[in-house]
Structures are given as C-alpha cells and as structure tokens.
Amino acid sequence: MALYYDTAAVLSSAQGQGSLKSSIYGDAAKKSRPTQIYALISQTAKRDVLLKEVIENAELLKHESKLTPLLALLLCHDHFFVKSGIAAPLKHPLRQAIERNKSRLLSELARARLKRKCASLDALKLQLDADHRRQTRPHPRWMRTNILRFDDGYQPRQMFPKWNQQNSLDQVLEATELSYCHDNHVPHLFAFSPNIELVKTEAYTRGQYILQDKASCFPAYLLLGGQSKEDIGDVLDGCAAPGNKTTHITAILQELGSDGKVFACERDVARSKTLISMVSKAGAANRVQVLAKQDFFALDSTDPRFQEVTHLLLDPSCSGSGILNREDIPQLALPNDPRAATKSSKNDTADQMVGSKKRKRADDVARSPEPIPSPMEEEIPVQATTERLQKLSNLQTRIVEHAMAFPAATRITYSTCSVHEQENEVVVSRLLASRVAQDRGWRLLPRAQQVQGMKEWKHRGCNSGSDSENTLTGDDLDSCIRCLPDDNERTMGFFVCAFMRDDNVQHQERDASSLAARNSLRNDDEDNDEAWEGFE
C-alpha cells in the first residue's frame, strides 16, 4: 500500500516544484520503486476524468470515510485497469474499502463505458489514451544516430526492422504503429513515435544512438557543419555534461575526417562522472579529453593545451524556460468530497451566528472575491525572477567573453534552453559591443554562411522592444536561431547563434552610450552576479 501513499505524497506536495521525474527520483525516502510511482501517475492522468465520474456516481467517498479523493482515484485506477489489481494485501483497510463497493463501482464503470460507446474495457482504454494524446500535443522521441559506433555506415531499417518509415513528422505522430522519419535539418537525426521505451532496445544499450532533443543538436551542427577539416583544429565544449553535445561534436569531426581533439569541461563532481560514462558509451573516449571538476571560466586561455582550439561550444546555465517538453506534475481531476461540502455547510451556519458587522464584511467579500495566491507566487515573487534573469544574463555574457579570448578561436556557438530575450538577444548585443569582440574581430555568423539545415530554419532572433539592451536589428537578428516550444517542429524552446572571428573586417563601435552602459554593467559584475555554481 506504500505505492499509493508515496504517489499521493508526490502529487500533493510537489505541485509547481519541477518535473515529474525529478520529484519522484529525487526523494530517496520513498518506499516504492520510482518506476511504479511514475507509471501510476502517468496512467491515472490519462483516465482521471472517467475515474472521477465513476467515483462520484458510486458515492464511494460518502460510504468510505478513510479514503481521500486522491487515494480513491489512484486505487480505483489500479482496480479497473491493472491486471493484478490493487497492489496491497486483501485485508488492508484501504483495499477493503474498494472491495466493499466493488459491485457499485463496476456498475458505474460499465455505464460510463457504454456512454462513451465502447464495447469493451480495452476499447475504453484506447479511446481515453487517444483523447489524452490529442489534448497534450504529443512530441516525438528524438534520436541521433551515433556514427561513432558504426564502422561501415548504418541503415535504420537494420536497427529497427519492425518500424515503419514515414515521410513527415505529422505522419509519425499520427501513426498507430511504430514509426520514424528522417529529420530535414540535422543529419543522422530521427523522430520516433512518442511513448516508446527506446532505452530498452539493443541499439541503445550498445550506444548506437543517443536520445537528444532536436534543438539540442543545433549547437554542434552550427559550430562544425559544412566546414572542411583544414578549417578546424581542436574543439572545446565548455559546459559538457551530460555529454550529448560533446559526442555530437566528436561524431561530426570523424565524419569530416578531422584529427582534432575535443576538450570537455565539467565543474560538478557527479556530473563529471556522468560525462565520462556518456563519452565512453558513445565510443568517443579516444577523441575526448574530459576535464573533470574543471570550471571553464577558470581555464587559462593561454594554456599551451588550448593553443590549437579553434572552435568552442558554450551552453551555460540558464533559466530553462524553454523546457516545455518536461513532464510537470499533472493536475488531476479529483472527485468531489461530500464530507468537505458538509464541513463547509457547518462553517457557513456558524458564520451566520456572528454579529452584523461580520455579515456585512462577508457580503462585501462575496461580491468582490480576492484571489488566493499559490504557494509558488508567494515564494518566488516577480522581482526575484527578474533579478535572477539579470544575474544569469551577466554571467552568460562573461562566459562567452572568456571564450572569445582563446588565441586560436575562430568560431563559437552560444546557446540556451531559454525563451527570454535577456538570456539570448540581450547577451548577444552585449557581446558584439564588448571590448574583446571589438579588438579581436568577432561578429555573428551570417545566415547565408550557415550550414544548409540551419540556414533553412525559419525561426530567427527577435526584438520585442521591451528591453533597451536588445540592440539587434536586421541581419544580426536573422543570424540568430530560435526554436519555439509550441511550434509544429515539436522541439523545446531554444536559442543558438554562432560568432565568427574575422581579423580583416573593420568593426565600427556601436552606439557609444549603450556601449558605455554595458561596460559599466560588466564592471559591476562582482556586485550583481550570483556565485558561480558551474554549468547545468
């Protein structure tokens, strides 16, 4: 029975505090297996409306005082839809509460099934699952083929012989069978049917492919794609863990025939271990030198090890506001509790016995209700969010400026999984006006010079006019790439741009007043920036 108590605890206490998986896996005190909790929440979320209807019509909560609405929902889900039934001994009080009402519950379930014109319970499950997919706007499972694990080329049909190849992303999402399609923008990237456990396939365990969101593949491809091996020396990934972009860099270098080394920086101890494991599993250990427990910002750009570093990839800590694919804690439709109504009625009666002054105040409140703020609104005020964005933006600017100082560097990509201008276009504006960019000839890589797939991407930089520091216009905005979380491309929210170094270009200083303001801001970084905690 611990499964239902643990699941109820996750749903009750973790609302608005992160992703579903992080809330489940981050609590070691739970007695139940995280996979069981995750499955119960995910499946109940698909059928909560039906379960609510059955529980209310059967008057379950009226007859069973020990059940809460949430426990009733979870217990009835397993009672109806899991072959093994409720995961508890037959004599457990909560299971007995369901068993005592079994006939009435099954009768209401049958009525609800017929109401939805389903001939069987299996047909009902399929209909509920289909309704849930339509409401939640499904996303594919993005998979990048790891060519480092293929000596003689590869064929997706050999890896997945039972899967059907489709011609478009929409066909993959609409197909009822196992399907995949080639991506149109990034080589070796595929979109697979959603809700498929790809991690259980043999190809995944052998490291032949890597699960990676499409947008996350843009930085490495924009950094290295379409160039000749003669233009590329060594590559430095300044924020490498868990290693998806690092292994993508390595794969592109191998495909280009480049002998360049890859340096992968990670400050955090635990994430350094994850990075090392990922690099090894992907077959990249012979090309990647992991700089474990090393803060990129603390690297000496003049260190002889980095004298051949021509390309740097930077994906620093950000607000994560674009990660909308993340499964947040679902808001389940709970059955009405008749006991709560009774309690409310008693409270209303007691209120009527209070003096006339209180009655008048109650009437005023009824006519003009005051919204009750959520706990998250009380804990994280708007001003605090604004301040954190400012700190992140300042830190991101300093990190890229540090990369621009590497002596042999000719190209840098900067990316975030954020939708905020302050972390994206504002940072780019500051960098273009910075002293190091002016002195060393750094400018944005124009759209016309970007590799084909990135050149064709339609969503570019934006300037809403709400931030005076965003000075990008015209070609500069067109050089920036954005991924929209609700777009038909089905990626997370993302931003990426590439800087190129051209010593022959005469760079004119931008607006003097805005440049002076930015320099003043950077001089105050020690006062404004939060402590450097490494890359996420």
VEXDREN-2710 file (C-alpha; in Angstrom, 1 decimal):
% VEXDREN-2710
k/r/px/py/pz
1/MET/0.0/0.0/0.0
2/ALA/3.0/2.3/0.3
3/LEU/2.8/2.8/-3.5
4/TYR/-0.5/4.8/-3.1
5/TYR/0.7/6.8/-0.1
6/ASP/4.0/7.6/-1.9
7/THR/2.2/8.6/-5.1
8/ALA/-0.3/10.8/-3.3
9/ALA/2.6/12.5/-1.5
10/VAL/4.3/13.3/-4.8
11/LEU/1.1/14.7/-6.2
12/SER/0.1/16.6/-3.1
13/SER/3.4/18.2/-2.1
14/ALA/5.3/18.7/-5.4
15/GLN/3.0/20.9/-7.4
16/GLY/4.9/23.5/-9.3
17/GLN/8.3/22.4/-8.0
18/GLY/9.9/20.9/-11.0
19/SER/9.4/18.0/-13.4
20/LEU/7.5/14.8/-12.6
21/LYS/10.6/12.6/-12.9
22/SER/12.8/14.8/-10.7
23/SER/10.1/14.9/-8.0
24/ILE/9.9/11.1/-8.0
25/TYR/13.5/10.2/-8.3
26/GLY/14.8/12.9/-6.1
27/ASP/13.3/11.6/-2.9
28/ALA/15.2/8.6/-1.5
29/ALA/12.8/8.3/1.4
30/LYS/10.0/6.7/-0.6
31/LYS/9.5/3.0/-0.1
32/SER/8.0/2.3/-3.5
33/ARG/10.1/1.9/-6.7
34/PRO/10.2/5.2/-8.7
35/THR/9.2/3.4/-11.9
36/GLN/5.9/2.2/-10.2
37/ILE/5.1/5.7/-9.0
38/TYR/5.8/7.3/-12.4
39/ALA/3.7/4.7/-14.2
40/LEU/0.7/5.1/-11.8
41/ILE/0.7/8.9/-12.1
42/SER/1.1/8.9/-15.9
43/GLN/-1.7/6.4/-16.5
44/THR/-4.0/7.9/-13.9
45/ALA/-3.6/11.3/-15.6
46/LYS/-5.0/9.8/-18.8
47/ARG/-8.1/8.5/-17.1
48/ASP/-8.8/10.9/-14.3
49/VAL/-12.0/12.4/-15.7
50/LEU/-13.6/8.9/-16.2
51/LEU/-12.5/7.8/-12.7
52/LYS/-13.8/11.0/-11.1
53/GLU/-17.2/10.3/-12.8
54/VAL/-17.4/6.7/-11.6
55/ILE/-16.3/7.5/-8.0
56/GLU/-18.9/10.3/-7.7
57/ASN/-21.7/8.3/-9.2
58/ALA/-20.9/5.4/-7.0
59/GLU/-20.8/7.7/-3.9
60/LEU/-17.6/6.0/-2.8
61/LEU/-16.3/8.8/-0.6
62/LYS/-19.7/9.1/1.1
63/HIS/-19.5/5.5/2.2
64/GLU/-15.8/5.2/3.0
65/SER/-14.5/7.9/5.4
66/LYS/-10.9/6.7/5.3
67/LEU/-10.4/7.4/1.6
68/THR/-9.3/10.8/0.4
69/PRO/-10.3/11.9/-3.1
70/LEU/-6.7/11.4/-4.4
71/LEU/-6.3/7.9/-2.8
72/ALA/-9.7/6.9/-4.2
73/LEU/-8.6/8.0/-7.7
74/LEU/-5.4/6.0/-7.5
75/LEU/-6.9/2.9/-6.0
76/CYS/-9.8/2.8/-8.5
77/HIS/-7.4/3.2/-11.4
78/ASP/-5.5/0.0/-10.4
79/HIS/-8.7/-1.8/-9.5
80/PHE/-10.1/-1.2/-13.0
81/PHE/-7.2/-1.0/-15.3
82/VAL/-4.3/-3.1/-13.9
83/LYS/-4.5/-6.9/-14.4
84/SER/-3.0/-7.6/-11.0
85/GLY/-5.4/-5.2/-9.3
86/ILE/-4.6/-3.0/-6.3
87/ALA/-1.0/-3.5/-5.1
88/ALA/-1.9/-4.3/-1.4
89/PRO/-2.9/-7.3/0.7
90/LEU/-6.6/-8.3/0.5
91/LYS/-7.1/-7.5/4.2
92/HIS/-5.6/-4.0/4.1
93/PRO/-8.2/-1.4/5.1
94/LEU/-7.8/0.7/2.0
95/ARG/-8.2/-2.2/-0.3
96/GLN/-11.1/-3.5/1.6
97/ALA/-12.7/0.0/1.2
98/ILE/-12.7/-0.6/-2.6
99/GLU/-13.8/-4.3/-2.3
100/ARG/-16.8/-3.3/-0.2
101/ASN/-18.0/-1.1/-3.0
102/LYS/-16.9/-3.3/-5.9
103/SER/-20.3/-4.0/-7.3
104/ARG/-21.4/-0.4/-7.3
105/LEU/-18.1/0.8/-8.8
106/LEU/-18.1/-1.8/-11.6
107/SER/-21.7/-0.9/-12.4
108/GLU/-20.9/2.8/-12.8
109/LEU/-17.8/1.9/-14.8
110/ALA/-19.9/-0.1/-17.2
111/ARG/-22.4/2.8/-17.5
112/ALA/-19.5/5.2/-18.2
113/ARG/-18.1/2.8/-20.9
114/LEU/-21.4/2.5/-22.7
115/LYS/-21.9/6.3/-22.5
116/ARG/-18.7/6.6/-24.5
117/LYS/-19.8/3.9/-27.0
118/CYS/-17.0/1.5/-26.1
119/ALA/-17.8/-2.3/-26.5
120/SER/-15.1/-3.4/-24.0
121/LEU/-12.7/-2.2/-21.4
122/ASP/-9.8/-2.4/-23.8
123/ALA/-11.7/-0.2/-26.3
124/LEU/-12.3/2.3/-23.5
125/LYS/-8.6/2.4/-22.6
126/LEU/-7.7/3.1/-26.2
127/GLN/-10.2/5.9/-26.5
128/LEU/-9.0/7.5/-23.3
129/ASP/-5.4/7.3/-24.4
130/ALA/-6.2/8.8/-27.8
131/ASP/-8.2/11.6/-26.1
132/HIS/-5.2/12.3/-23.8
133/ARG/-2.8/12.5/-26.8
134/ARG/-5.0/14.9/-28.6
135/GLN/-5.2/17.2/-25.6
136/THR/-1.5/17.1/-24.7
137/ARG/0.0/17.8/-28.1
138/PRO/2.4/14.8/-28.5
139/HIS/6.1/15.2/-29.1
140/PRO/8.3/12.7/-30.8
141/ARG/11.2/10.9/-29.3
142/TRP/14.2/12.5/-31.0
143/MET/17.1/10.1/-31.6
144/ARG/20.5/10.9/-33.1
145/THR/22.3/8.0/-34.7
146/ASN/25.8/7.8/-33.2
147/ILE/28.0/7.1/-36.2
148/LEU/31.0/6.6/-33.9
149/ARG/29.5/3.1/-33.3
150/PHE/29.3/2.2/-37.0
151/ASP/32.4/1.2/-38.9
152/ASP/30.7/0.6/-42.3
153/GLY/27.8/3.0/-42.3
154/TYR/24.4/2.2/-41.0
155/GLN/20.8/1.6/-42.0
156/PRO/17.9/2.5/-39.7
157/ARG/16.0/-0.4/-41.2
158/GLN/18.7/-2.8/-39.9
159/MET/18.4/-1.3/-36.4
160/PHE/14.6/-1.2/-36.3
161/PRO/13.3/-3.7/-38.9
162/LYS/9.8/-3.7/-37.4
163/TRP/9.4/0.0/-37.6
164/ASN/7.7/1.8/-40.5
165/GLN/9.5/4.8/-42.1
166/GLN/7.2/7.8/-42.6
167/ASN/7.7/10.8/-44.8
168/SER/6.9/13.5/-42.3
169/LEU/6.8/14.3/-38.6
170/ASP/3.0/14.6/-38.6
171/GLN/2.7/11.1/-40.0
172/VAL/4.9/9.7/-37.3
173/LEU/2.8/11.4/-34.6
174/GLU/-0.5/10.2/-36.1
175/ALA/0.6/6.7/-36.9
176/THR/-0.8/3.9/-34.7
177/GLU/2.2/1.6/-35.4
178/LEU/5.8/2.0/-34.5
179/SER/7.1/4.7/-36.9
180/TYR/10.0/7.0/-37.5
181/CYS/11.2/9.6/-40.1
182/HIS/14.4/11.4/-41.1
183/ASP/14.8/14.9/-39.9
184/ASN/15.0/17.7/-42.5
185/HIS/17.6/19.9/-40.8
186/VAL/20.2/17.8/-38.9
187/PRO/21.9/14.8/-40.5
188/HIS/21.5/11.4/-38.7
189/LEU/18.6/12.7/-36.6
190/PHE/15.3/10.8/-36.5
191/ALA/11.9/11.4/-35.0
192/PHE/10.3/8.3/-33.4
193/SER/6.8/7.6/-32.3
194/PRO/6.1/9.0/-28.8
195/ASN/5.6/6.9/-25.7
196/ILE/8.1/4.3/-26.9
197/GLU/10.7/2.9/-24.5
198/LEU/13.7/3.3/-26.8
199/VAL/16.1/2.9/-23.9
200/LYS/15.2/-0.8/-23.7
201/THR/16.3/-1.5/-27.3
202/GLU/19.5/-3.3/-28.0
203/ALA/20.7/-0.4/-30.2
204/TYR/20.5/2.0/-27.3
205/THR/22.4/-0.2/-24.9
206/ARG/25.2/-0.6/-27.5
207/GLY/25.5/3.2/-27.8
208/GLN/24.4/3.2/-31.4
209/TYR/22.0/6.0/-30.9
210/ILE/21.6/8.9/-28.4
211/LEU/18.3/10.3/-27.2
212/GLN/18.7/14.1/-27.8
213/ASP/16.1/16.8/-28.5
214/LYS/16.3/18.2/-32.0
215/ALA/17.1/21.7/-30.8
216/SER/19.9/20.4/-28.7
217/CYS/21.6/19.1/-31.9
218/PHE/21.8/22.6/-33.4
219/PRO/24.9/24.0/-31.5
220/ALA/27.3/21.3/-32.6
221/TYR/26.0/21.2/-36.2
222/LEU/26.0/25.1/-36.5
223/LEU/29.6/25.1/-35.0
224/LEU/31.2/22.5/-37.3
225/GLY/28.7/21.6/-40.1
226/GLY/29.7/22.4/-43.7
227/GLN/33.3/23.2/-42.9
228/SER/36.4/21.5/-44.2
229/LYS/38.8/19.7/-41.9
230/GLU/41.5/22.2/-42.7
231/ASP/39.5/24.9/-41.0
232/ILE/39.1/23.0/-37.7
233/GLY/41.7/22.4/-35.1
234/ASP/40.7/21.3/-31.6
235/VAL/37.2/21.9/-30.1
236/LEU/36.3/22.8/-26.5
237/ASP/32.9/22.1/-25.0
238/GLY/32.8/24.5/-22.0
239/CYS/29.6/23.0/-20.4
240/ALA/29.8/19.4/-21.4
241/ALA/27.7/17.2/-19.0
242/PRO/25.8/15.0/-19.6
243/GLY/27.7/14.7/-22.9
244/ASN/25.2/14.8/-25.8
245/LYS/26.7/17.8/-27.5
246/THR/30.2/16.5/-26.8
247/THR/29.6/13.2/-28.5
248/HIS/27.8/15.1/-31.4
249/ILE/31.0/17.2/-31.8
250/THR/33.1/14.1/-31.9
251/ALA/30.9/12.4/-34.5
252/ILE/30.9/15.4/-36.8
253/LEU/34.7/15.6/-36.6
254/GLN/35.0/12.0/-37.5
255/GLU/32.7/12.4/-40.5
256/LEU/34.7/15.4/-41.7
257/GLY/37.9/13.4/-41.4
258/SER/39.4/15.8/-38.8
259/ASP/42.1/14.8/-36.4
260/GLY/41.2/17.5/-33.9
261/LYS/40.9/16.7/-30.2
262/VAL/37.8/17.5/-28.1
263/PHE/38.1/19.0/-24.6
264/ALA/35.1/18.6/-22.4
265/CYS/34.7/20.8/-19.3
266/GLU/32.6/20.0/-16.3
267/ARG/32.9/21.5/-12.9
268/ASP/30.4/19.4/-10.9
269/VAL/31.9/16.1/-9.5
270/ALA/28.8/14.0/-10.0
271/ARG/28.1/15.4/-13.5
272/SER/31.7/14.8/-14.4
273/LYS/31.2/11.1/-13.8
274/THR/28.1/11.2/-15.9
275/LEU/30.1/12.9/-18.7
276/ILE/32.8/10.3/-18.6
277/SER/30.3/7.5/-18.7
278/MET/28.5/9.0/-21.7
279/VAL/31.7/9.6/-23.6
280/SER/32.7/6.0/-23.1
281/LYS/29.4/4.5/-24.0
282/ALA/29.3/6.6/-27.2
283/GLY/32.7/5.3/-28.3
284/ALA/34.3/8.8/-28.1
285/ALA/36.8/8.2/-25.3
286/ASN/39.8/8.1/-27.7
287/ARG/38.9/11.5/-29.1
288/VAL/37.6/13.4/-26.0
289/GLN/39.7/14.6/-23.1
290/VAL/37.3/15.1/-20.1
291/LEU/38.4/18.0/-17.9
292/ALA/36.6/16.6/-14.8
293/LYS/35.9/19.0/-11.9
294/GLN/37.1/21.9/-14.1
295/ASP/35.3/25.2/-14.2
296/PHE/35.5/26.5/-17.8
297/PHE/35.6/30.1/-16.5
298/ALA/38.7/29.2/-14.5
299/LEU/40.6/27.9/-17.6
300/ASP/43.6/29.9/-18.7
301/SER/43.0/30.7/-22.4
302/THR/46.8/30.9/-22.9
303/ASP/47.5/27.4/-21.6
304/PRO/49.6/25.5/-24.2
305/ARG/47.0/22.7/-24.2
306/PHE/44.5/25.0/-25.9
307/GLN/46.7/26.7/-28.4
308/GLU/45.1/24.7/-31.2
309/VAL/41.5/25.3/-30.0
310/THR/39.7/26.9/-32.9
311/HIS/36.0/26.1/-32.1
312/LEU/34.2/26.4/-28.8
313/LEU/30.7/25.3/-27.8
314/LEU/29.0/27.1/-24.9
315/ASP/25.6/26.1/-23.5
316/PRO/25.8/27.6/-20.0
317/SER/23.4/27.7/-17.1
318/CYS/20.1/29.3/-17.9
319/SER/16.5/29.7/-16.6
320/GLY/15.4/26.6/-18.5
321/SER/12.2/28.4/-19.5
322/GLY/12.1/26.6/-22.9
323/ILE/11.9/23.1/-21.5
324/LEU/8.2/22.7/-22.0
325/ASN/8.6/19.1/-23.0
326/ARG/9.3/18.4/-19.4
327/GLU/6.5/16.4/-17.7
328/ASP/5.3/18.7/-14.9
329/ILE/3.3/17.4/-12.0
330/PRO/-0.1/16.8/-13.5
331/GLN/-3.2/18.5/-12.1
332/LEU/-5.6/15.6/-11.7
333/ALA/-9.4/15.9/-11.8
334/LEU/-10.3/14.8/-8.3
335/PRO/-13.8/13.6/-7.3
336/ASN/-15.9/15.9/-5.2
337/ASP/-15.7/15.1/-1.5
338/PRO/-19.2/15.2/0.1
339/ARG/-17.6/15.5/3.5
340/ALA/-16.0/18.8/2.5
341/ALA/-19.3/20.1/1.5
342/THR/-20.8/19.1/4.8
343/LYS/-18.0/20.8/6.7
344/SER/-18.4/23.9/4.6
345/SER/-22.1/24.0/5.3
346/LYS/-21.4/23.8/9.1
347/ASN/-18.9/26.7/8.8
348/ASP/-21.5/28.8/6.9
349/THR/-24.0/28.1/9.7
350/ALA/-21.5/29.2/12.3
351/ASP/-20.7/32.4/10.3
352/GLN/-24.4/33.3/10.3
353/MET/-24.4/33.4/14.1
354/VAL/-21.7/36.1/14.2
355/GLY/-22.6/39.8/14.6
356/SER/-24.0/42.1/11.9
357/LYS/-20.6/43.7/11.3
358/LYS/-19.0/40.4/10.2
359/ARG/-22.0/39.6/8.0
360/LYS/-21.6/42.9/6.1
361/ARG/-17.9/42.2/5.6
362/ALA/-18.8/38.7/4.3
363/ASP/-21.2/40.2/1.8
364/ASP/-18.5/42.6/0.6
365/VAL/-16.1/39.7/0.1
366/ALA/-18.7/37.7/-1.8
367/ARG/-19.3/40.5/-4.2
368/SER/-15.6/41.2/-4.7
369/PRO/-13.6/38.0/-4.1
370/GLU/-9.8/38.3/-3.6
371/PRO/-7.7/35.7/-5.5
372/ILE/-5.7/33.4/-3.2
373/PRO/-2.1/33.4/-4.4
374/SER/-0.4/30.0/-4.9
375/PRO/2.5/29.0/-2.7
376/MET/4.9/29.4/-5.6
377/GLU/3.7/33.0/-6.1
378/GLU/4.5/33.8/-2.5
379/GLU/7.9/32.1/-2.6
380/ILE/9.1/33.4/-5.9
381/PRO/7.9/37.0/-6.5
382/VAL/8.2/38.5/-9.9
383/GLN/11.0/40.8/-8.8
384/ALA/13.1/37.8/-7.7
385/THR/12.7/36.2/-11.1
386/THR/13.8/39.4/-12.8
387/GLU/16.8/39.6/-10.7
388/ARG/17.8/36.0/-11.4
389/LEU/17.5/36.6/-15.1
390/GLN/19.7/39.6/-14.8
391/LYS/22.3/37.6/-12.9
392/LEU/22.2/34.8/-15.4
393/SER/22.5/37.2/-18.3
394/ASN/25.5/38.9/-16.8
395/LEU/27.2/35.5/-16.1
396/GLN/26.4/34.2/-19.6
397/THR/28.0/37.3/-21.1
398/ARG/31.2/36.9/-19.1
399/ILE/31.5/33.2/-20.1
400/VAL/31.3/33.9/-23.8
401/GLU/33.7/36.9/-23.5
402/HIS/36.2/34.4/-21.9
403/ALA/35.8/32.1/-24.8
404/MET/36.5/35.0/-27.3
405/ALA/39.9/35.4/-25.7
406/PHE/41.2/32.0/-26.7
407/PRO/44.1/32.9/-29.1
408/ALA/43.3/30.5/-32.0
409/ALA/39.5/30.6/-31.7
410/THR/37.7/31.3/-35.0
411/ARG/34.1/30.2/-34.2
412/ILE/31.9/30.0/-31.1
413/THR/28.4/28.9/-30.6
414/TYR/26.3/30.2/-27.7
415/SER/23.0/28.5/-26.8
416/THR/20.4/28.4/-24.1
417/CYS/17.2/26.4/-23.5
418/SER/15.5/29.7/-22.6
419/VAL/12.8/31.8/-24.3
420/HIS/13.8/35.1/-22.6
421/GLU/15.4/37.9/-24.6
422/GLN/17.5/38.8/-21.6
423/GLU/19.4/35.5/-21.8
424/ASN/19.5/35.4/-25.6
425/GLU/19.5/38.5/-27.8
426/VAL/20.5/40.8/-25.0
427/VAL/23.6/38.7/-24.3
428/VAL/24.4/38.7/-28.0
429/SER/24.0/42.5/-28.1
430/ARG/26.4/42.9/-25.1
431/LEU/28.9/40.6/-26.7
432/LEU/29.0/42.3/-30.0
433/ALA/29.7/45.6/-28.2
434/SER/32.3/44.1/-25.8
435/ARG/35.9/45.2/-25.9
436/VAL/37.1/41.6/-26.7
437/ALA/34.8/41.4/-29.7
438/GLN/35.8/44.8/-31.0
439/ASP/39.5/44.1/-30.5
440/ARG/39.6/40.6/-32.0
441/GLY/37.1/41.0/-34.8
442/TRP/34.2/38.8/-33.5
443/ARG/30.8/39.1/-35.3
444/LEU/27.8/37.0/-35.8
445/LEU/28.0/34.2/-38.4
446/PRO/25.5/35.4/-41.1
447/ARG/22.6/33.2/-42.1
448/ALA/23.9/33.0/-45.6
449/GLN/27.1/31.4/-44.3
450/GLN/25.4/28.9/-42.0
451/VAL/25.3/25.2/-42.8
452/GLN/22.3/24.3/-45.0
453/GLY/20.0/22.9/-42.4
454/MET/20.5/25.9/-40.1
455/LYS/20.2/28.3/-42.9
456/GLU/16.8/26.9/-43.8
457/TRP/15.4/27.1/-40.2
458/LYS/12.6/29.7/-40.3
459/HIS/12.5/31.0/-36.7
460/ARG/15.2/33.6/-36.2
461/GLY/16.1/36.1/-33.4
462/CYS/13.5/38.6/-32.1
463/ASN/13.4/42.1/-30.7
464/SER/10.2/42.8/-28.9
465/GLY/11.2/46.3/-27.9
466/SER/10.7/45.6/-24.3
467/ASP/14.4/45.5/-23.4
468/SER/16.5/48.5/-24.3
469/GLU/19.7/46.4/-24.2
470/ASN/18.5/44.3/-27.1
471/THR/20.0/46.4/-29.9
472/LEU/19.9/43.7/-32.6
473/THR/18.3/44.5/-35.9
474/GLY/18.2/43.3/-39.4
475/ASP/20.9/40.9/-40.4
476/ASP/22.0/40.3/-36.7
477/LEU/18.5/39.0/-35.8
478/ASP/18.5/36.9/-38.9
479/SER/21.8/35.4/-37.9
480/CYS/20.2/34.1/-34.6
481/ILE/18.2/30.9/-34.4
482/ARG/15.2/30.3/-32.2
483/CYS/13.2/27.1/-31.6
484/LEU/9.6/27.7/-30.4
485/PRO/8.2/25.2/-27.9
486/ASP/4.7/25.2/-29.3
487/ASP/5.7/25.1/-33.0
488/ASN/4.9/22.3/-35.4
489/GLU/8.6/21.3/-35.4
490/ARG/8.0/19.8/-31.9
491/THR/11.2/21.0/-30.2
492/MET/11.8/22.6/-26.9
493/GLY/12.3/26.3/-26.6
494/PHE/15.8/27.1/-27.6
495/PHE/18.2/29.8/-28.8
496/VAL/21.5/29.4/-30.6
497/CYS/23.9/31.7/-32.5
498/ALA/27.4/31.4/-33.8
499/PHE/30.2/34.0/-33.6
500/MET/32.9/34.1/-36.2
501/ARG/36.3/35.9/-36.0
502/ASP/37.4/37.9/-38.9
503/ASP/40.6/39.9/-38.5
504/ASN/40.2/41.6/-41.8
505/VAL/36.9/43.2/-41.0
506/GLN/36.9/46.8/-39.7
507/HIS/34.5/46.8/-36.8
508/GLN/32.9/50.1/-36.0
509/GLU/32.0/50.8/-32.4
510/ARG/28.2/50.7/-31.8
511/ASP/26.2/53.4/-30.1
512/ALA/28.6/55.0/-27.6
513/SER/26.1/55.5/-24.8
514/SER/24.9/51.9/-24.9
515/LEU/28.4/50.6/-25.1
516/ALA/29.4/52.7/-22.1
517/ALA/26.4/51.4/-20.2
518/ARG/27.3/47.8/-20.9
519/ASN/30.9/48.3/-19.9
520/SER/29.7/49.9/-16.6
521/LEU/27.4/46.9/-16.1
522/ARG/30.3/44.5/-16.6
523/ASN/32.5/46.5/-14.1
524/ASP/29.8/45.9/-11.5
525/ASP/29.5/42.2/-12.1
526/GLU/31.1/41.3/-8.8
527/ASP/28.3/43.1/-7.0
528/ASN/25.5/41.9/-9.3
529/ASP/26.3/38.3/-10.2
530/GLU/25.4/35.3/-8.0
531/ALA/28.2/32.9/-7.0
532/TRP/29.4/30.8/-9.9
533/GLU/28.0/27.3/-9.4
534/GLY/29.1/25.7/-12.7
535/PHE/27.2/24.7/-15.7
536/GLU/23.9/22.8/-15.6
END
